[in-house]
Amino acid sequence: MRETPQPRDARHEPDVRLRPVADTDLEVFLAHEHDPEAVRRSRFTPRPREAFLKHWRERVLVDPGCLVRTVTVDGEIAGSVVSWWEGDRRYIGYWLGRPYWARGIGTRALAAFLQEERTRPLYADPFSENTASVRLLQRHGFEHAGTVQHGDDTHALLILRA
């Protein structure tokens, strides 16, 4: 006899998945990038809409060197995870919408992404004062390897070795 699925409630474990990015996801990603608290924590200057869409459509999504995924939670778009080459280093970055912070979503999404992205070493450079992001990466094995400057801001340089 098959078990009947139980209805989801506030106590359920969220269904976190990764899937290829659809063009329609970009408007949600744009809204996430323009969230004032996310901007403060990341120290990333949000791009105007047309520049944002051009960057994603003409650089990220068409670059065979980028691995990019949409993060979904219970079927809703929650953010993105991407890896790319910068010179001879492979970097990873992610962005989740504020409703998905501090719920374990980033932990599960990053774990799933690291199963797909097998390049090591893998680098990340979050804003040093974004302690939640630094801790998330460290929980997945990234180690502190120094700092880098982006404009006036100091970012942690983290590395995930083999």
C-alpha positions as CSV (number, residue, x, y, z in Angstrom):
1,M,0.0,0.0,0.0
2,R,1.4,3.4,-0.9
3,E,1.7,6.0,1.8
4,T,-0.3,9.2,1.2
5,P,1.9,12.3,1.2
6,Q,1.3,14.5,4.3
7,P,0.4,18.1,3.8
8,R,3.3,20.5,4.3
9,D,3.3,22.9,7.2
10,A,5.6,25.4,8.9
11,R,7.6,22.6,10.5
12,H,8.4,20.7,7.2
13,E,11.9,20.3,5.9
14,P,12.0,22.6,2.8
15,D,12.6,20.9,-0.5
16,V,15.8,22.6,-1.8
17,R,16.7,21.8,-5.4
18,L,19.0,23.1,-8.1
19,R,18.0,23.4,-11.7
20,P,19.3,25.1,-14.9
21,V,18.5,28.8,-15.0
22,A,15.5,29.9,-17.1
23,D,15.4,33.4,-18.6
24,T,12.3,34.1,-16.5
25,D,14.4,33.5,-13.3
26,L,16.4,36.6,-14.0
27,E,13.8,39.1,-12.8
28,V,13.8,37.4,-9.4
29,F,17.6,37.4,-9.3
30,L,17.5,41.1,-10.1
31,A,15.1,41.8,-7.2
32,H,17.4,39.9,-4.9
33,E,20.4,41.9,-6.1
34,H,18.6,45.2,-5.3
35,D,17.5,44.2,-1.8
36,P,19.1,46.9,0.5
37,E,20.1,44.5,3.2
38,A,21.7,42.1,0.7
39,V,23.6,45.0,-0.8
40,R,24.8,46.1,2.7
41,R,26.0,42.6,3.5
42,S,27.6,41.7,0.2
43,R,29.1,45.2,-0.5
44,F,28.1,44.5,-4.1
45,T,26.7,47.5,-6.1
46,P,23.5,46.4,-7.8
47,R,23.4,46.9,-11.6
48,P,20.6,48.7,-13.4
49,R,18.0,46.3,-14.9
50,E,19.3,46.4,-18.5
51,A,22.9,46.0,-17.5
52,F,22.0,43.1,-15.2
53,L,20.0,41.3,-17.9
54,K,22.7,41.9,-20.4
55,H,25.4,40.5,-18.0
56,W,23.4,37.3,-17.4
57,R,22.2,36.8,-20.9
58,E,25.4,37.7,-22.8
59,R,28.1,36.6,-20.3
60,V,26.9,34.2,-17.7
61,L,24.4,32.0,-19.4
62,V,26.3,31.6,-22.7
63,D,29.7,31.0,-21.1
64,P,30.5,27.2,-21.3
65,G,33.0,27.8,-18.5
66,C,30.2,28.9,-16.1
67,L,28.2,26.4,-14.1
68,V,25.0,28.2,-13.0
69,R,22.0,26.9,-11.2
70,T,18.7,28.3,-9.9
71,V,18.0,27.4,-6.3
72,T,14.4,26.5,-5.6
73,V,12.7,26.0,-2.3
74,D,9.4,24.1,-2.4
75,G,9.2,25.0,-6.1
76,E,9.8,28.8,-5.6
77,I,12.9,30.6,-6.9
78,A,15.1,31.3,-3.9
79,G,18.4,32.4,-5.6
80,S,21.3,31.3,-7.7
81,V,24.7,29.5,-7.4
82,V,27.4,30.0,-10.0
83,S,31.0,29.0,-10.6
84,W,33.3,30.6,-13.2
85,W,36.9,31.0,-14.2
86,E,38.9,34.1,-13.3
87,G,42.3,33.6,-14.8
88,D,43.5,30.2,-13.6
89,R,41.2,30.2,-10.5
90,R,37.7,28.8,-10.4
91,Y,35.4,30.9,-8.2
92,I,32.0,30.2,-6.7
93,G,29.3,32.7,-5.8
94,Y,25.7,32.6,-4.6
95,W,22.8,34.9,-3.9
96,L,19.7,34.0,-2.0
97,G,16.7,36.2,-1.5
98,R,16.2,37.4,2.1
99,P,13.2,35.2,2.8
100,Y,15.6,32.2,2.5
101,W,18.3,33.4,4.9
102,A,19.0,31.6,8.2
103,R,16.9,28.6,7.3
104,G,19.5,26.2,6.2
105,I,18.7,26.8,2.5
106,G,22.2,28.1,1.7
107,T,23.8,25.1,3.4
108,R,21.7,22.6,1.4
109,A,22.0,24.5,-1.9
110,L,25.8,24.8,-1.6
111,A,26.2,21.1,-0.7
112,A,24.2,20.2,-3.8
113,F,26.2,22.5,-6.0
114,L,29.5,21.2,-4.7
115,Q,28.4,17.7,-5.9
116,E,28.1,19.1,-9.4
117,E,31.1,21.5,-9.3
118,R,34.0,19.2,-8.9
119,T,36.9,21.6,-9.7
120,R,39.4,21.9,-6.9
121,P,40.8,24.1,-5.7
122,L,37.7,26.3,-5.7
123,Y,37.8,29.9,-4.5
124,A,35.3,32.3,-2.9
125,D,35.7,35.9,-1.8
126,P,32.8,37.1,0.3
127,F,32.8,40.5,2.0
128,S,34.7,39.9,5.3
129,E,32.0,41.4,7.5
130,N,29.4,39.1,5.9
131,T,30.1,36.5,8.6
132,A,27.1,34.3,7.8
133,S,28.5,33.8,4.2
134,V,32.0,33.2,5.5
135,R,30.7,30.6,8.0
136,L,28.6,28.9,5.3
137,L,31.6,28.4,3.1
138,Q,33.7,27.2,6.0
139,R,31.1,24.6,7.0
140,H,31.6,23.2,3.5
141,G,35.4,22.9,3.9
142,F,36.6,26.3,2.6
143,E,39.6,27.6,4.5
144,H,40.8,31.1,5.0
145,A,43.6,31.9,2.6
146,G,44.0,35.6,3.0
147,T,42.1,38.7,2.0
148,V,41.5,40.6,-1.3
149,Q,40.5,44.2,-1.8
150,H,37.5,45.1,-4.0
151,G,37.5,48.9,-4.0
152,D,37.5,50.1,-0.5
153,D,36.2,46.8,0.9
154,T,38.2,43.9,2.3
155,H,36.9,40.5,1.3
156,A,38.0,37.1,2.7
157,L,39.7,34.8,0.3
158,L,38.6,31.3,0.9
159,I,39.7,28.1,-0.8
160,L,38.3,24.6,-1.0
161,R,41.1,22.2,-1.7
162,A,40.9,18.7,-3.1
